[in-house]
Amino acid sequence: MAGFGNDAFRWYNVGDWAELGLAVPHFSNDRKSQNDTVRYLVEAVGRNTQAVMFHTDALLRTPPSINTLERIHKLCTRVRSILSSRAVPSGVNNMESAHAVPAPEDHLVFPTPYFKVRNPWLKQYCGLSLLSLTEMYQHQENAKPLEISTDFANLAGQYFQRIYRLIAVELLRVPLAEVTDPEFTLTDEMLRSYNPGQWFTSTEMIDTVPDMSRMPTEDDLEPLTNGIPTSLLPELPRWPTSTYHAGGGGAGSATPARSGESFRL
């Protein structure tokens, strides 16, 4: 008897990319979407997550730089802004068309460093982002042409709320009582106070030089950064976990989200 399937991240084992340990969220057989907002979110999250994970910080076991934290901060507040502005509560009428219905389009995927990532913080944040993308690819509201619901927003947004909380409490030392408010937003002052050497052990602050022989250039990455239509992807396998064990433990300015945006809708 063949085993059952699962929604584990898939390994982008295409050509020379196979050895980099790139992951693709599991879209299952849900390759297309009629919902422009879902596709917009998928592309914004996928492209930004990929950019963060191709940064040098992901190669090191030491705490990520403030540059990376600011990029993640902006991604989390951007996701929150999109979901807050577009989600429609259950008791509110959805906008409907009389004649025009958009044609379904392929989802895009953005293969992202994950399986061989040495940085324990970024790997965890990346995993949460990939889980959110998996939810978005497979959600039934891909069949809705014009709206997303607050149920969709809460499901997709919960992963970014968790990322935001982990960064705020564990890296920036913001009191948990402040961070649990869904409307909490990091300030410039909080970000500029980042000082991992004050809190982390000497072991966590020191690392060996990673292998730099297989670092793709911007031109090399162009096929991935443009996004790949799901219809062009081959059948991708799961990562062979028995063959590799990653070591380690578990650009932009910091602009606060506008008032009224929240991870809880």
C-alpha positions as CSV (number, residue, x, y, z in Angstrom):
1,M,0.0,0.0,0.0
2,A,1.4,3.4,-1.0
3,G,1.6,6.0,1.8
4,F,-0.7,9.0,2.0
5,G,0.5,12.3,0.8
6,N,1.2,15.4,2.9
7,D,1.6,19.1,2.6
8,A,5.2,19.3,3.6
9,F,7.3,21.9,1.7
10,R,8.7,20.5,-1.6
11,W,12.3,20.5,-2.6
12,Y,13.2,22.5,-5.7
13,N,15.5,19.9,-7.1
14,V,15.7,21.3,-10.6
15,G,19.1,21.3,-12.2
16,D,22.0,22.9,-10.4
17,W,19.5,24.4,-7.9
18,A,19.0,21.1,-6.2
19,E,22.2,21.3,-4.1
20,L,21.1,24.6,-2.5
21,G,18.2,23.1,-0.6
22,L,15.5,25.4,-1.9
23,A,11.9,24.9,-0.7
24,V,8.6,25.5,-2.5
25,P,5.3,25.8,-0.5
26,H,3.1,22.9,-1.2
27,F,0.3,24.1,-3.5
28,S,-1.0,20.6,-4.0
29,N,-3.2,20.5,-7.1
30,D,-4.3,24.1,-6.6
31,R,-2.2,25.6,-9.4
32,K,-4.5,28.5,-10.4
33,S,-6.4,31.3,-8.7
34,Q,-9.2,33.6,-9.8
35,N,-8.6,35.9,-6.9
36,D,-6.4,38.8,-7.6
37,T,-5.8,39.7,-3.9
38,V,-4.6,36.2,-3.1
39,R,-2.2,36.2,-6.1
40,Y,-1.0,39.6,-5.1
41,L,-0.3,38.4,-1.5
42,V,1.4,35.2,-2.7
43,E,3.7,37.2,-4.9
44,A,4.5,39.8,-2.3
45,V,5.2,37.3,0.4
46,G,7.0,34.8,-1.8
47,R,9.3,37.4,-3.4
48,N,10.2,39.1,-0.2
49,T,10.8,35.9,1.7
50,Q,13.1,34.7,-1.0
51,A,15.1,37.9,-0.9
52,V,15.5,37.7,2.9
53,M,16.7,34.1,2.7
54,F,19.2,34.7,-0.1
55,H,20.8,37.3,2.1
56,T,24.2,36.6,3.7
57,D,22.6,36.5,7.1
58,A,20.9,33.2,6.3
59,L,24.4,31.6,5.8
60,L,25.5,32.4,9.3
61,R,24.4,31.0,12.7
62,T,24.8,34.3,14.4
63,P,21.8,36.6,15.1
64,P,20.6,38.4,11.9
65,S,21.6,42.0,11.1
66,I,19.4,45.0,11.7
67,N,19.1,45.2,7.9
68,T,17.3,41.9,7.8
69,L,15.1,42.6,10.8
70,E,13.9,45.8,9.1
71,R,13.1,43.9,6.0
72,I,11.1,41.4,7.9
73,H,9.4,44.1,9.9
74,K,8.3,45.8,6.7
75,L,7.1,42.5,5.2
76,C,5.0,41.7,8.3
77,T,3.4,45.2,8.4
78,R,2.9,45.1,4.7
79,V,1.0,41.8,4.9
80,R,-1.0,43.2,7.8
81,S,-1.9,46.4,5.8
82,I,-3.1,44.4,2.7
83,L,-5.2,42.0,4.8
84,S,-6.7,44.8,6.9
85,S,-7.7,46.9,3.9
86,R,-9.2,44.1,1.8
87,A,-10.7,41.5,4.1
88,V,-14.6,41.6,4.2
89,P,-16.3,40.5,7.4
90,S,-19.0,37.7,7.2
91,G,-21.9,40.1,7.7
92,V,-20.9,42.5,4.9
93,N,-22.0,42.0,1.3
94,N,-19.3,40.9,-1.1
95,M,-18.7,43.0,-4.3
96,E,-20.1,40.9,-7.2
97,S,-19.9,41.4,-10.9
98,A,-22.9,41.2,-13.3
99,H,-21.0,39.9,-16.3
100,A,-17.2,40.3,-16.0
101,V,-15.4,37.4,-14.4
102,P,-11.6,37.3,-14.4
103,A,-10.0,34.3,-15.9
104,P,-8.0,32.0,-13.5
105,E,-4.3,32.6,-13.7
106,D,-1.3,30.4,-12.6
107,H,0.0,31.0,-9.1
108,L,3.7,32.0,-9.1
109,V,6.2,30.3,-6.8
110,F,9.5,31.6,-5.5
111,P,11.9,28.8,-4.6
112,T,13.5,29.9,-1.3
113,P,16.5,28.7,0.6
114,Y,15.3,26.7,3.6
115,F,16.5,23.1,4.0
116,K,20.2,24.0,4.3
117,V,19.8,27.4,6.0
118,R,22.2,27.6,8.9
119,N,20.6,30.6,10.7
120,P,18.2,29.2,13.2
121,W,16.1,32.4,13.5
122,L,15.7,33.0,9.8
123,K,14.9,29.3,9.1
124,Q,12.1,29.5,11.7
125,Y,10.7,32.7,10.2
126,C,11.0,31.3,6.7
127,G,9.1,28.2,7.7
128,L,6.2,30.2,9.1
129,S,6.1,32.3,5.9
130,L,6.1,29.1,3.8
131,L,3.2,27.8,5.9
132,S,1.2,30.9,5.2
133,L,1.9,30.6,1.5
134,T,0.8,27.0,1.6
135,E,-2.5,28.1,3.2
136,M,-2.9,30.8,0.6
137,Y,-2.2,28.5,-2.4
138,Q,-4.7,25.9,-1.2
139,H,-7.5,28.2,0.2
140,Q,-11.0,27.8,-1.3
141,E,-11.2,31.6,-1.8
142,N,-8.9,31.2,-4.8
143,A,-12.3,30.5,-6.5
144,K,-13.7,33.9,-5.4
145,P,-13.0,36.5,-8.1
146,L,-13.2,39.8,-6.1
147,E,-13.0,39.5,-2.3
148,I,-11.2,37.8,0.6
149,S,-12.8,37.2,3.9
150,T,-11.7,38.0,7.4
151,D,-11.4,34.2,7.9
152,F,-8.8,34.0,5.1
153,A,-7.0,37.1,6.5
154,N,-6.8,35.6,10.0
155,L,-5.6,32.2,8.7
156,A,-2.9,33.7,6.5
157,G,-2.0,36.5,8.9
158,Q,-1.5,34.4,12.0
159,Y,1.9,33.2,10.8
160,F,3.2,36.7,10.3
161,Q,1.9,37.7,13.7
162,R,4.0,34.9,15.2
163,I,7.1,36.0,13.2
164,Y,6.6,39.5,14.5
165,R,6.2,38.4,18.1
166,L,9.3,36.2,17.9
167,I,11.4,39.1,16.6
168,A,10.1,41.6,19.0
169,V,10.4,39.5,22.2
170,E,13.5,37.3,21.5
171,L,15.6,39.6,19.4
172,L,14.5,43.1,20.4
173,R,13.6,42.3,24.0
174,V,10.2,44.0,23.9
175,P,8.0,42.9,26.8
176,L,5.6,40.2,25.9
177,A,2.6,42.1,27.3
178,E,3.1,44.8,24.7
179,V,3.6,42.4,21.8
180,T,0.4,40.3,22.3
181,D,-1.7,43.3,21.2
182,P,-2.6,42.5,17.5
183,E,-2.1,46.2,16.7
184,F,1.4,46.3,18.2
185,T,3.9,47.8,15.8
186,L,7.7,48.1,16.2
187,T,9.0,51.6,16.5
188,D,12.2,53.0,15.0
189,E,13.5,53.3,18.6
190,M,12.9,49.6,19.3
191,L,14.7,48.6,16.1
192,R,17.7,50.9,16.7
193,S,18.1,49.5,20.2
194,Y,18.9,46.0,18.7
195,N,22.0,44.7,20.5
196,P,22.2,40.9,20.3
197,G,25.7,40.8,22.0
198,Q,24.0,42.0,25.2
199,W,21.6,39.1,25.4
200,F,23.0,36.1,23.5
201,T,25.8,33.8,24.6
202,S,29.3,34.0,23.2
203,T,28.7,30.7,21.4
204,E,25.7,32.2,19.6
205,M,27.7,35.2,18.6
206,I,30.6,33.3,16.9
207,D,30.5,31.2,13.8
208,T,32.7,29.5,11.2
209,V,33.0,31.0,7.7
210,P,30.3,29.3,5.5
211,D,31.0,27.7,2.1
212,M,31.0,30.6,-0.4
213,S,31.7,28.6,-3.5
214,R,28.1,28.2,-4.5
215,M,26.6,31.7,-4.0
216,P,24.5,32.7,-7.0
217,T,24.7,36.1,-8.5
218,E,21.8,38.5,-9.2
219,D,21.8,37.3,-12.8
220,D,21.8,33.7,-11.8
221,L,18.8,34.3,-9.5
222,E,16.7,36.0,-12.1
223,P,14.6,32.9,-13.1
224,L,13.7,32.4,-9.5
225,T,13.1,36.1,-8.5
226,N,10.7,36.5,-11.4
227,G,8.6,33.7,-10.1
228,I,7.8,30.4,-11.8
229,P,4.2,29.7,-12.9
230,T,3.0,26.5,-11.2
231,S,2.1,25.0,-14.6
232,L,5.7,25.0,-15.6
233,L,7.0,23.1,-12.5
234,P,7.7,19.4,-12.6
235,E,6.5,17.1,-9.8
236,L,8.7,18.1,-6.9
237,P,9.7,15.6,-4.1
238,R,10.0,16.1,-0.4
239,W,13.4,16.9,1.1
240,P,15.3,13.7,1.9
241,T,15.7,14.4,5.6
242,S,17.9,11.4,6.3
243,T,20.7,12.8,4.1
244,Y,21.2,16.2,5.6
245,H,21.1,17.8,9.1
246,A,21.4,21.6,9.3
247,G,23.5,22.9,12.1
248,G,22.5,25.5,14.5
249,G,19.8,26.0,17.1
250,G,16.1,25.8,17.0
251,A,16.2,47.1,2.5
252,G,14.3,49.4,3.8
253,S,13.5,51.8,6.5
254,A,11.4,50.9,9.6
255,T,8.1,52.6,8.9
256,P,5.3,51.8,11.3
257,A,2.0,50.5,10.0
258,R,-0.8,53.0,9.7
259,S,-3.2,53.3,12.6
260,G,-6.0,50.8,12.7
261,E,-4.2,47.9,11.1
262,S,-4.2,44.7,13.1
263,F,-3.3,41.0,12.7
264,R,-6.7,40.2,14.2
265,L,-9.7,41.1,12.0
